[in-house]
């Protein structure tokens, strides 16, 4: 009852918060945790409940709150009905995850003025209601339970939120700050104008808006490392070309076989991608734009389309060459004609052109506008579009490459294992096998982390970003 009166007082426009008149998040958590009874106190400014579970088959699985109206329980039987209505905030647990829970305690706060005053190292702003959750477990054996969270941006939000830079966070009592570890990135539900995510903590939860980084803040460590790795890759590829030219001049009798060009073609597609990506990043970073501008300017848009073209071409080329290598191991006599490879490469070029034309077409439609400036550092796809134009095609290519890789490794391992000669060519072939396998695996693992970065929290996202950068940077070094 005290918390209900407290938040009703805070909601008054003439009420000012001071350190001796406000409760800390730790104190609020403790008071919610103390609840251990079947109670529900509803007010226009908050809703607090404690439910004894498993008294019937239709157990309580959460609560919802609507601004200016109040809130109520959510039972297992009416979850879908509640989700199809408008509310300000809600927390829902799966019934199966509450088997070992005796009490479910929830506090939903309409206007969390006290939480908005908390410091955040990233200058984030709480733009939603706050949900405080606590579970009482049987035998005091606590466990992490996922809960689905739903937030609507409230009327007290910051003005410029057009870049949709929102994160779901929980209040970490150990660091006294907001943290997104263990929470998924919020998905925007256009039908009900709300953000949906899930977290696996028992704490205070909110939707946080992060302001766009100013241009003066410069590149992050991951950005710098990515550009450095890509630059090293380009230098390594140029060194490889120079070495090959010098070798041909020094030993003119050594003829260049078409099959020797396959690794160069594969690496060349990656290097071209890196060159234009660096050009895109530096162009966006060096051209002055208004701090609140999130629309890509013309030169950045053109470079973004070129980068996407070479990205698709790289995956098509590597898949085509991988398939041709596999055919070589299967059809030894007669060897496959390079005409088939030329057809595959031409098909890769056509596919890449069609893919980038689709992107240009969708982006030219004002109702879609699928690209924008990310943190004033890169012009790339919006989160709502990146899965359709990048994640799905990349996963399909990776699946093909993984199947081809497994089949090639199986063939090569059989051949190497059954070779008894000590001829140097076989020794070189074994080393080549190991390098090719390691290169393919490292780049495959790197690109597989890409989709995971989008749905990971802050800490996990940074770790996956570094894995992505290092794995892709190793390719030209291995070449």
C-alpha positions as CSV (number, residue, x, y, z in Angstrom):
1,X,0.0,0.0,0.0
2,X,2.9,2.3,0.8
3,X,4.4,2.0,-2.7
4,X,1.0,2.9,-4.2
5,X,0.8,6.1,-2.1
6,X,4.4,6.9,-2.9
7,X,3.9,6.7,-6.7
8,X,0.6,8.6,-6.5
9,X,2.5,11.4,-4.7
10,X,5.4,11.4,-7.3
11,X,2.9,11.7,-10.1
12,X,1.7,15.1,-8.8
13,X,3.1,17.8,-10.9
14,X,4.2,19.9,-7.9
15,X,6.1,17.1,-6.2
16,X,9.9,17.4,-6.3
17,X,12.2,14.4,-5.6
18,X,15.0,14.8,-3.2
19,X,17.5,12.2,-1.8
20,X,15.6,12.0,1.5
21,X,12.2,11.9,0.0
22,X,12.7,9.2,-2.7
23,X,13.3,5.5,-2.6
24,X,16.3,3.9,-4.3
25,X,15.8,1.0,-6.7
26,X,17.3,-1.3,-4.1
27,X,14.7,-0.3,-1.6
28,X,11.8,-0.7,-4.0
29,X,13.1,-4.1,-5.0
30,X,13.3,-5.1,-1.3
31,X,9.7,-3.9,-0.6
32,X,8.4,-5.8,-3.7
33,X,10.3,-8.9,-2.6
34,X,8.7,-8.8,0.9
35,X,5.3,-9.3,-0.5
36,X,4.0,-12.8,0.2
37,X,0.3,-12.9,0.0
38,X,-2.6,-12.9,-2.5
39,X,-3.0,-9.1,-3.0
40,X,-3.5,-6.7,-5.9
41,X,-3.6,-2.9,-5.4
42,X,-4.7,-1.0,-8.5
43,X,-4.3,2.8,-9.0
44,X,-4.1,5.1,-11.9
45,X,-0.3,5.6,-11.3
46,X,0.8,2.0,-10.4
47,X,-0.3,-1.6,-10.1
48,X,1.2,-3.9,-7.5
49,X,0.4,-7.6,-7.0
50,X,1.5,-10.7,-5.2
51,X,0.0,-14.0,-6.5
52,X,0.2,-17.4,-4.8
53,X,0.5,-19.7,-7.8
54,X,-0.8,-23.2,-8.5
55,X,-4.1,-22.7,-6.7
56,X,-5.9,-23.6,-9.9
57,X,-5.1,-24.7,-13.4
58,X,-5.4,-21.2,-14.7
59,X,-2.4,-19.6,-12.9
60,X,-1.4,-16.0,-12.9
61,X,1.5,-15.5,-15.4
62,X,1.9,-11.7,-15.3
63,X,0.3,-8.3,-15.2
64,X,-0.4,-5.3,-17.4
65,X,-0.9,-1.6,-16.9
66,X,-2.5,1.2,-18.9
67,X,-1.6,4.8,-18.4
68,X,-4.3,6.7,-16.4
69,X,-6.4,3.6,-16.1
70,X,-4.6,1.1,-14.0
71,X,-3.7,-2.6,-14.3
72,X,-4.7,-6.1,-13.6
73,X,-3.5,-9.8,-13.5
74,X,-2.8,-11.8,-16.6
75,X,-3.8,-15.4,-16.4
76,X,-2.6,-18.2,-18.6
77,X,-6.0,-18.4,-20.2
78,X,-6.2,-14.8,-21.3
79,X,-2.6,-14.0,-22.4
80,X,-3.4,-13.9,-26.1
81,X,-6.4,-11.6,-25.5
82,X,-4.4,-9.2,-23.4
83,X,-1.6,-9.1,-26.0
84,X,-4.1,-8.0,-28.6
85,X,-5.0,-4.8,-26.6
86,X,-3.4,-1.5,-26.0
87,X,-1.5,-1.1,-22.7
88,X,1.5,0.9,-21.4
89,X,3.5,-2.0,-20.0
90,X,3.2,-5.7,-19.3
91,X,5.3,-8.6,-18.0
92,X,4.4,-12.1,-18.9
93,X,6.0,-15.4,-17.9
94,X,5.5,-18.8,-19.5
95,X,3.3,-21.0,-17.3
96,X,5.8,-23.9,-17.7
97,X,8.6,-21.7,-16.3
98,X,6.7,-21.1,-13.1
99,X,6.5,-24.7,-11.9
100,X,9.0,-24.2,-9.1
101,X,7.6,-20.7,-8.2
102,X,5.3,-20.2,-5.2
103,X,4.7,-16.4,-5.4
104,X,4.9,-14.0,-8.3
105,X,5.4,-10.4,-7.3
106,X,5.1,-7.5,-9.7
107,X,5.1,-3.7,-9.5
108,X,4.2,-1.6,-12.7
109,X,5.0,2.1,-12.4
110,X,3.3,4.5,-14.8
111,X,5.5,7.6,-14.3
112,X,8.9,6.5,-12.9
113,X,10.4,9.9,-12.1
114,X,12.7,8.4,-9.5
115,X,14.1,5.9,-12.1
116,X,14.6,8.6,-14.7
117,X,17.0,10.4,-12.3
118,X,19.3,7.5,-12.2
119,X,22.7,8.0,-13.8
120,X,23.6,6.1,-16.9
121,X,27.2,6.0,-18.3
122,X,25.7,6.2,-21.9
123,X,23.4,9.1,-21.1
124,X,20.4,6.9,-21.7
125,X,16.9,8.0,-20.8
126,X,14.1,5.9,-19.4
127,X,11.2,6.4,-21.9
128,X,8.7,3.9,-20.6
129,X,7.0,2.6,-17.5
130,X,9.1,0.6,-15.1
131,X,8.4,-3.0,-14.2
132,X,9.7,-4.5,-10.9
133,X,9.6,-8.3,-10.8
134,X,10.4,-10.8,-8.1
135,X,9.8,-14.6,-7.8
136,X,9.6,-16.7,-4.7
137,X,10.9,-20.2,-5.5
138,X,10.2,-23.5,-3.7
139,X,13.0,-24.5,-1.3
140,X,14.6,-21.1,-2.0
141,X,16.3,-22.5,-5.1
142,X,16.3,-19.6,-7.4
143,X,16.8,-20.0,-11.2
144,X,16.9,-17.7,-14.2
145,X,13.5,-17.5,-15.8
146,X,12.8,-15.6,-19.0
147,X,10.0,-13.1,-18.9
148,X,8.5,-11.3,-21.9
149,X,8.4,-7.5,-21.5
150,X,6.2,-5.0,-23.3
151,X,6.8,-1.2,-23.2
152,X,5.0,1.7,-24.9
153,X,7.0,4.9,-25.1
154,X,5.4,7.3,-22.7
155,X,4.5,11.0,-23.0
156,X,7.6,11.9,-20.9
157,X,10.0,10.7,-23.6
158,X,12.8,12.7,-25.1
159,X,11.7,14.6,-28.3
160,X,14.0,13.1,-30.9
161,X,13.7,9.4,-31.0
162,X,13.5,8.9,-34.7
163,X,16.6,6.7,-34.9
164,X,14.8,4.0,-32.8
165,X,17.9,3.5,-30.7
166,X,16.1,1.7,-27.9
167,X,17.3,-1.1,-25.6
168,X,15.6,-3.2,-22.9
169,X,17.5,-2.9,-19.7
170,X,17.5,-4.1,-16.1
171,X,18.8,-2.3,-13.0
172,X,22.0,-4.0,-11.8
173,X,22.1,-3.4,-8.0
174,X,25.8,-4.4,-8.0
175,X,26.9,-1.5,-10.2
176,X,23.9,0.7,-9.5
177,X,23.3,1.3,-13.2
178,X,21.2,0.1,-16.1
179,X,22.5,-3.0,-18.0
180,X,21.2,-4.8,-21.1
181,X,23.0,-8.1,-20.5
182,X,20.5,-11.0,-20.6
183,X,17.9,-8.9,-22.4
184,X,17.1,-9.2,-26.1
185,X,17.0,-6.2,-28.3
186,X,13.5,-4.8,-28.5
187,X,11.2,-5.5,-31.4
188,X,8.9,-2.7,-32.5
189,X,5.3,-3.8,-32.8
190,X,3.8,-1.4,-35.3
191,X,0.2,-2.6,-34.7
192,X,0.2,-1.6,-31.0
193,X,3.0,1.0,-31.1
194,X,5.1,-0.8,-28.5
195,X,8.5,-2.4,-28.0
196,X,8.7,-6.1,-27.1
197,X,11.7,-8.0,-25.6
198,X,12.6,-10.6,-23.0
199,X,15.0,-10.6,-20.0
200,X,16.2,-13.4,-17.7
201,X,16.7,-11.4,-14.5
202,X,14.6,-10.6,-11.4
203,X,14.9,-6.9,-11.0
204,X,13.6,-3.5,-12.3
205,X,13.1,-3.3,-16.1
206,X,12.6,-0.4,-18.5
207,X,13.0,0.7,-22.0
208,X,16.0,2.9,-22.4
209,X,16.6,5.4,-25.2
210,X,20.3,6.0,-26.1
211,X,21.1,9.3,-27.8
212,X,23.0,9.1,-31.1
213,X,26.7,9.4,-30.7
214,X,28.1,12.8,-31.8
215,X,30.6,12.9,-34.6
216,X,33.2,14.1,-32.2
217,X,33.1,10.9,-30.3
218,X,34.9,9.2,-33.2
219,X,35.1,5.5,-34.0
220,X,34.6,2.8,-31.4
221,X,37.5,0.3,-30.7
222,X,35.6,-2.3,-32.8
223,X,35.3,0.2,-35.7
224,X,39.0,1.0,-35.7
225,X,40.0,-2.7,-35.4
226,X,37.7,-3.6,-38.3
227,X,39.3,-0.9,-40.5
228,X,42.8,-2.0,-39.5
229,X,42.1,-5.6,-40.2
230,X,40.6,-4.8,-43.6
231,X,43.5,-2.6,-44.5
232,X,46.0,-5.3,-43.6
233,X,44.0,-7.8,-45.7
234,X,44.2,-5.5,-48.7
235,X,48.0,-5.1,-48.2
236,X,48.4,-8.8,-47.9
237,X,46.4,-9.4,-51.1
238,X,48.5,-6.8,-53.0
239,X,51.7,-8.4,-51.7
240,X,50.4,-11.8,-53.0
241,X,49.8,-10.3,-56.4
242,X,53.3,-8.7,-56.5
243,X,54.9,-11.9,-55.4
244,X,53.1,-13.8,-58.1
245,X,54.2,-11.3,-60.8
246,X,57.8,-11.3,-59.6
247,X,57.8,-15.1,-59.7
248,X,56.5,-15.1,-63.3
249,X,59.2,-12.7,-64.3
250,X,61.9,-14.6,-62.6
251,X,60.7,-18.0,-63.8
252,X,59.1,-17.4,-67.2
253,X,58.9,-21.1,-68.0
254,X,56.4,-21.6,-65.1
255,X,53.0,-21.4,-66.7
256,X,50.0,-20.2,-64.8
257,X,47.2,-22.8,-64.6
258,X,43.6,-21.7,-64.6
259,X,43.1,-23.6,-61.3
260,X,45.7,-21.5,-59.7
261,X,43.6,-18.4,-60.2
262,X,40.7,-19.7,-58.1
263,X,42.1,-18.6,-54.7
264,X,43.0,-15.2,-56.2
265,X,39.5,-14.7,-57.6
266,X,38.0,-15.7,-54.3
267,X,40.2,-13.3,-52.3
268,X,39.8,-10.6,-54.9
269,X,36.0,-10.5,-54.3
270,X,36.7,-10.0,-50.5
271,X,39.3,-7.3,-51.1
272,X,37.0,-5.3,-53.3
273,X,34.4,-5.5,-50.6
274,X,36.9,-4.3,-48.0
275,X,38.0,-1.4,-50.2
276,X,34.6,0.0,-50.7
277,X,33.6,-0.6,-47.1
278,X,36.5,1.5,-45.9
279,X,35.6,4.1,-48.5
280,X,32.0,4.1,-47.1
281,X,33.1,4.4,-43.5
282,X,35.5,7.2,-44.1
283,X,33.1,9.1,-46.3
284,X,30.4,9.0,-43.7
285,X,32.8,10.0,-40.9
286,X,34.5,12.9,-42.7
287,X,31.4,14.6,-44.3
288,X,29.7,17.0,-41.8
289,X,26.1,16.1,-41.1
290,X,23.6,17.6,-38.6
291,X,23.8,15.6,-35.3
292,X,20.1,14.6,-35.5
293,X,20.2,13.6,-39.2
294,X,19.7,9.9,-39.8
295,X,19.1,9.9,-43.5
296,X,22.0,8.8,-45.7
297,X,23.4,11.5,-48.0
298,X,23.9,10.7,-51.7
299,X,27.5,9.7,-51.8
300,X,27.1,7.4,-48.8
301,X,24.0,5.8,-50.3
302,X,25.8,5.1,-53.6
303,X,28.8,3.6,-51.7
304,X,26.4,1.5,-49.6
305,X,24.8,0.0,-52.7
306,X,28.3,-0.8,-54.1
307,X,29.3,-2.5,-50.8
308,X,26.1,-4.5,-50.8
309,X,26.8,-5.5,-54.4
310,X,30.3,-6.8,-53.6
311,X,29.1,-8.5,-50.4
312,X,26.6,-10.6,-52.5
313,X,29.2,-11.1,-55.2
314,X,31.7,-12.3,-52.6
315,X,29.4,-15.0,-51.2
316,X,28.2,-16.0,-54.7
317,X,31.8,-16.3,-55.9
318,X,33.0,-18.3,-52.9
319,X,30.1,-20.6,-53.2
320,X,30.6,-21.1,-57.0
321,X,34.4,-21.8,-56.5
322,X,33.6,-24.1,-53.6
323,X,31.1,-26.1,-55.7
324,X,33.6,-26.3,-58.6
325,X,36.3,-27.6,-56.2
326,X,34.0,-30.2,-55.0
327,X,33.2,-31.3,-58.6
328,X,36.9,-31.6,-59.2
329,X,37.2,-34.1,-56.4
330,X,34.2,-36.1,-57.5
331,X,34.9,-36.1,-61.3
332,X,38.6,-36.8,-61.6
333,X,38.4,-38.3,-65.2
334,X,37.6,-36.3,-67.2
335,X,38.1,-33.2,-65.1
336,X,35.2,-30.7,-65.1
337,X,35.3,-28.0,-67.7
338,X,36.1,-24.4,-66.6
339,X,33.2,-23.4,-68.8
340,X,30.9,-24.5,-66.0
341,X,32.8,-22.3,-63.6
342,X,32.6,-19.3,-65.9
343,X,28.8,-19.8,-66.1
344,X,28.6,-19.9,-62.3
345,X,30.6,-16.7,-62.0
346,X,28.5,-14.9,-64.6
347,X,25.4,-16.1,-62.8
348,X,26.9,-14.8,-59.5
349,X,27.4,-11.4,-61.2
350,X,23.9,-11.3,-62.5
351,X,22.4,-12.4,-59.1
352,X,24.4,-9.6,-57.3
353,X,23.2,-7.0,-59.7
354,X,19.6,-8.1,-59.3
355,X,20.0,-8.1,-55.5
356,X,21.3,-4.5,-55.4
357,X,18.6,-3.4,-57.8
358,X,16.0,-4.8,-55.4
359,X,17.6,-2.8,-52.6
360,X,17.7,0.4,-54.7
361,X,14.0,-0.1,-55.7
362,X,12.8,-0.6,-52.1
363,X,14.9,2.3,-50.8
364,X,13.5,4.6,-53.5
365,X,10.0,4.1,-52.1
366,X,9.4,6.6,-49.3
367,X,7.2,4.2,-47.5
368,X,10.1,1.7,-47.0
369,X,13.3,3.7,-46.9
370,X,15.3,0.7,-45.7
371,X,18.7,2.3,-45.1
372,X,19.8,5.1,-42.7
373,X,22.9,6.5,-40.9
374,X,23.9,4.3,-37.9
375,X,25.3,6.5,-35.2
376,X,26.6,8.9,-37.9
377,X,29.3,6.3,-38.7
378,X,28.0,4.0,-41.4
379,X,25.1,4.0,-43.9
380,X,23.5,0.6,-43.7
381,X,20.2,-1.3,-43.5
382,X,17.6,-0.5,-40.8
383,X,17.1,-3.3,-38.3
384,X,13.7,-4.0,-39.7
385,X,15.1,-4.7,-43.2
386,X,18.5,-6.2,-42.6
387,X,17.1,-9.7,-42.0
388,X,15.4,-9.8,-45.4
389,X,18.3,-8.3,-47.4
390,X,21.3,-9.7,-45.5
391,X,20.7,-12.2,-42.8
392,X,18.6,-14.6,-44.8
393,X,20.8,-14.6,-48.0
394,X,24.0,-14.9,-45.9
395,X,22.6,-17.9,-44.0
396,X,21.6,-19.6,-47.2
397,X,25.1,-19.1,-48.7
398,X,26.7,-20.3,-45.5
399,X,24.6,-23.4,-45.5
400,X,25.7,-24.2,-49.1
401,X,29.3,-23.5,-48.2
402,X,29.1,-25.6,-45.1
403,X,27.7,-28.6,-47.1
404,X,30.3,-28.2,-49.8
405,X,33.1,-27.8,-47.2
406,X,32.1,-31.0,-45.4
407,X,32.0,-33.0,-48.6
408,X,35.4,-31.6,-49.7
409,X,37.0,-32.2,-46.4
410,X,35.7,-35.8,-46.4
411,X,37.2,-36.4,-49.9
412,X,40.5,-34.7,-49.1
413,X,40.9,-36.4,-45.8
414,X,40.3,-39.8,-47.4
415,X,42.9,-39.0,-50.1
416,X,45.5,-37.6,-47.8
417,X,45.1,-40.5,-45.3
418,X,45.6,-43.1,-48.0
419,X,48.6,-41.4,-49.6
420,X,51.8,-43.2,-48.8
421,X,54.3,-41.2,-50.9
422,X,56.6,-38.6,-49.3
423,X,56.7,-36.5,-52.5
424,X,56.9,-32.8,-51.6
425,X,53.8,-32.0,-53.6
426,X,51.7,-34.1,-51.3
427,X,53.2,-32.4,-48.3
428,X,52.3,-29.0,-49.8
429,X,48.8,-30.3,-50.6
430,X,48.3,-31.3,-46.9
431,X,49.3,-27.8,-45.8
432,X,47.1,-26.3,-48.4
433,X,44.2,-28.5,-47.2
434,X,44.6,-27.3,-43.6
435,X,44.9,-23.6,-44.6
436,X,41.8,-23.8,-46.9
437,X,39.8,-25.6,-44.2
438,X,40.8,-23.1,-41.5
439,X,40.1,-20.1,-43.8
440,X,36.7,-21.4,-44.7
441,X,35.8,-22.2,-41.1
442,X,37.0,-18.9,-39.7
443,X,35.1,-16.8,-42.2
444,X,32.0,-19.0,-41.8
445,X,32.1,-18.6,-38.0
446,X,32.6,-14.9,-38.4
447,X,29.6,-14.3,-40.6
448,X,27.4,-16.6,-38.5
449,X,27.9,-14.2,-35.6
450,X,26.5,-11.4,-37.6
451,X,22.8,-12.2,-37.1
452,X,23.5,-12.9,-33.4
453,X,24.9,-9.4,-32.8
454,X,21.5,-7.9,-33.6
455,X,19.7,-9.8,-30.8
456,X,22.4,-9.8,-28.2
457,X,22.9,-7.6,-25.2
458,X,25.6,-5.1,-24.7
459,X,28.4,-7.3,-23.4
460,X,27.5,-10.3,-25.7
461,X,27.2,-8.0,-28.7
462,X,30.7,-6.6,-28.2
463,X,32.1,-10.1,-27.9
464,X,30.4,-11.3,-31.0
465,X,31.5,-8.1,-32.8
466,X,35.2,-8.9,-32.0
467,X,34.7,-12.5,-33.2
468,X,33.2,-11.2,-36.4
469,X,36.0,-8.7,-37.0
470,X,38.9,-11.1,-36.2
471,X,37.5,-14.0,-38.3
472,X,37.0,-11.9,-41.4
473,X,40.3,-10.1,-41.0
474,X,42.2,-13.4,-41.0
475,X,41.1,-14.4,-44.5
476,X,43.7,-12.5,-46.5
477,X,46.4,-13.2,-43.9
478,X,45.8,-16.9,-44.5
479,X,45.9,-16.4,-48.3
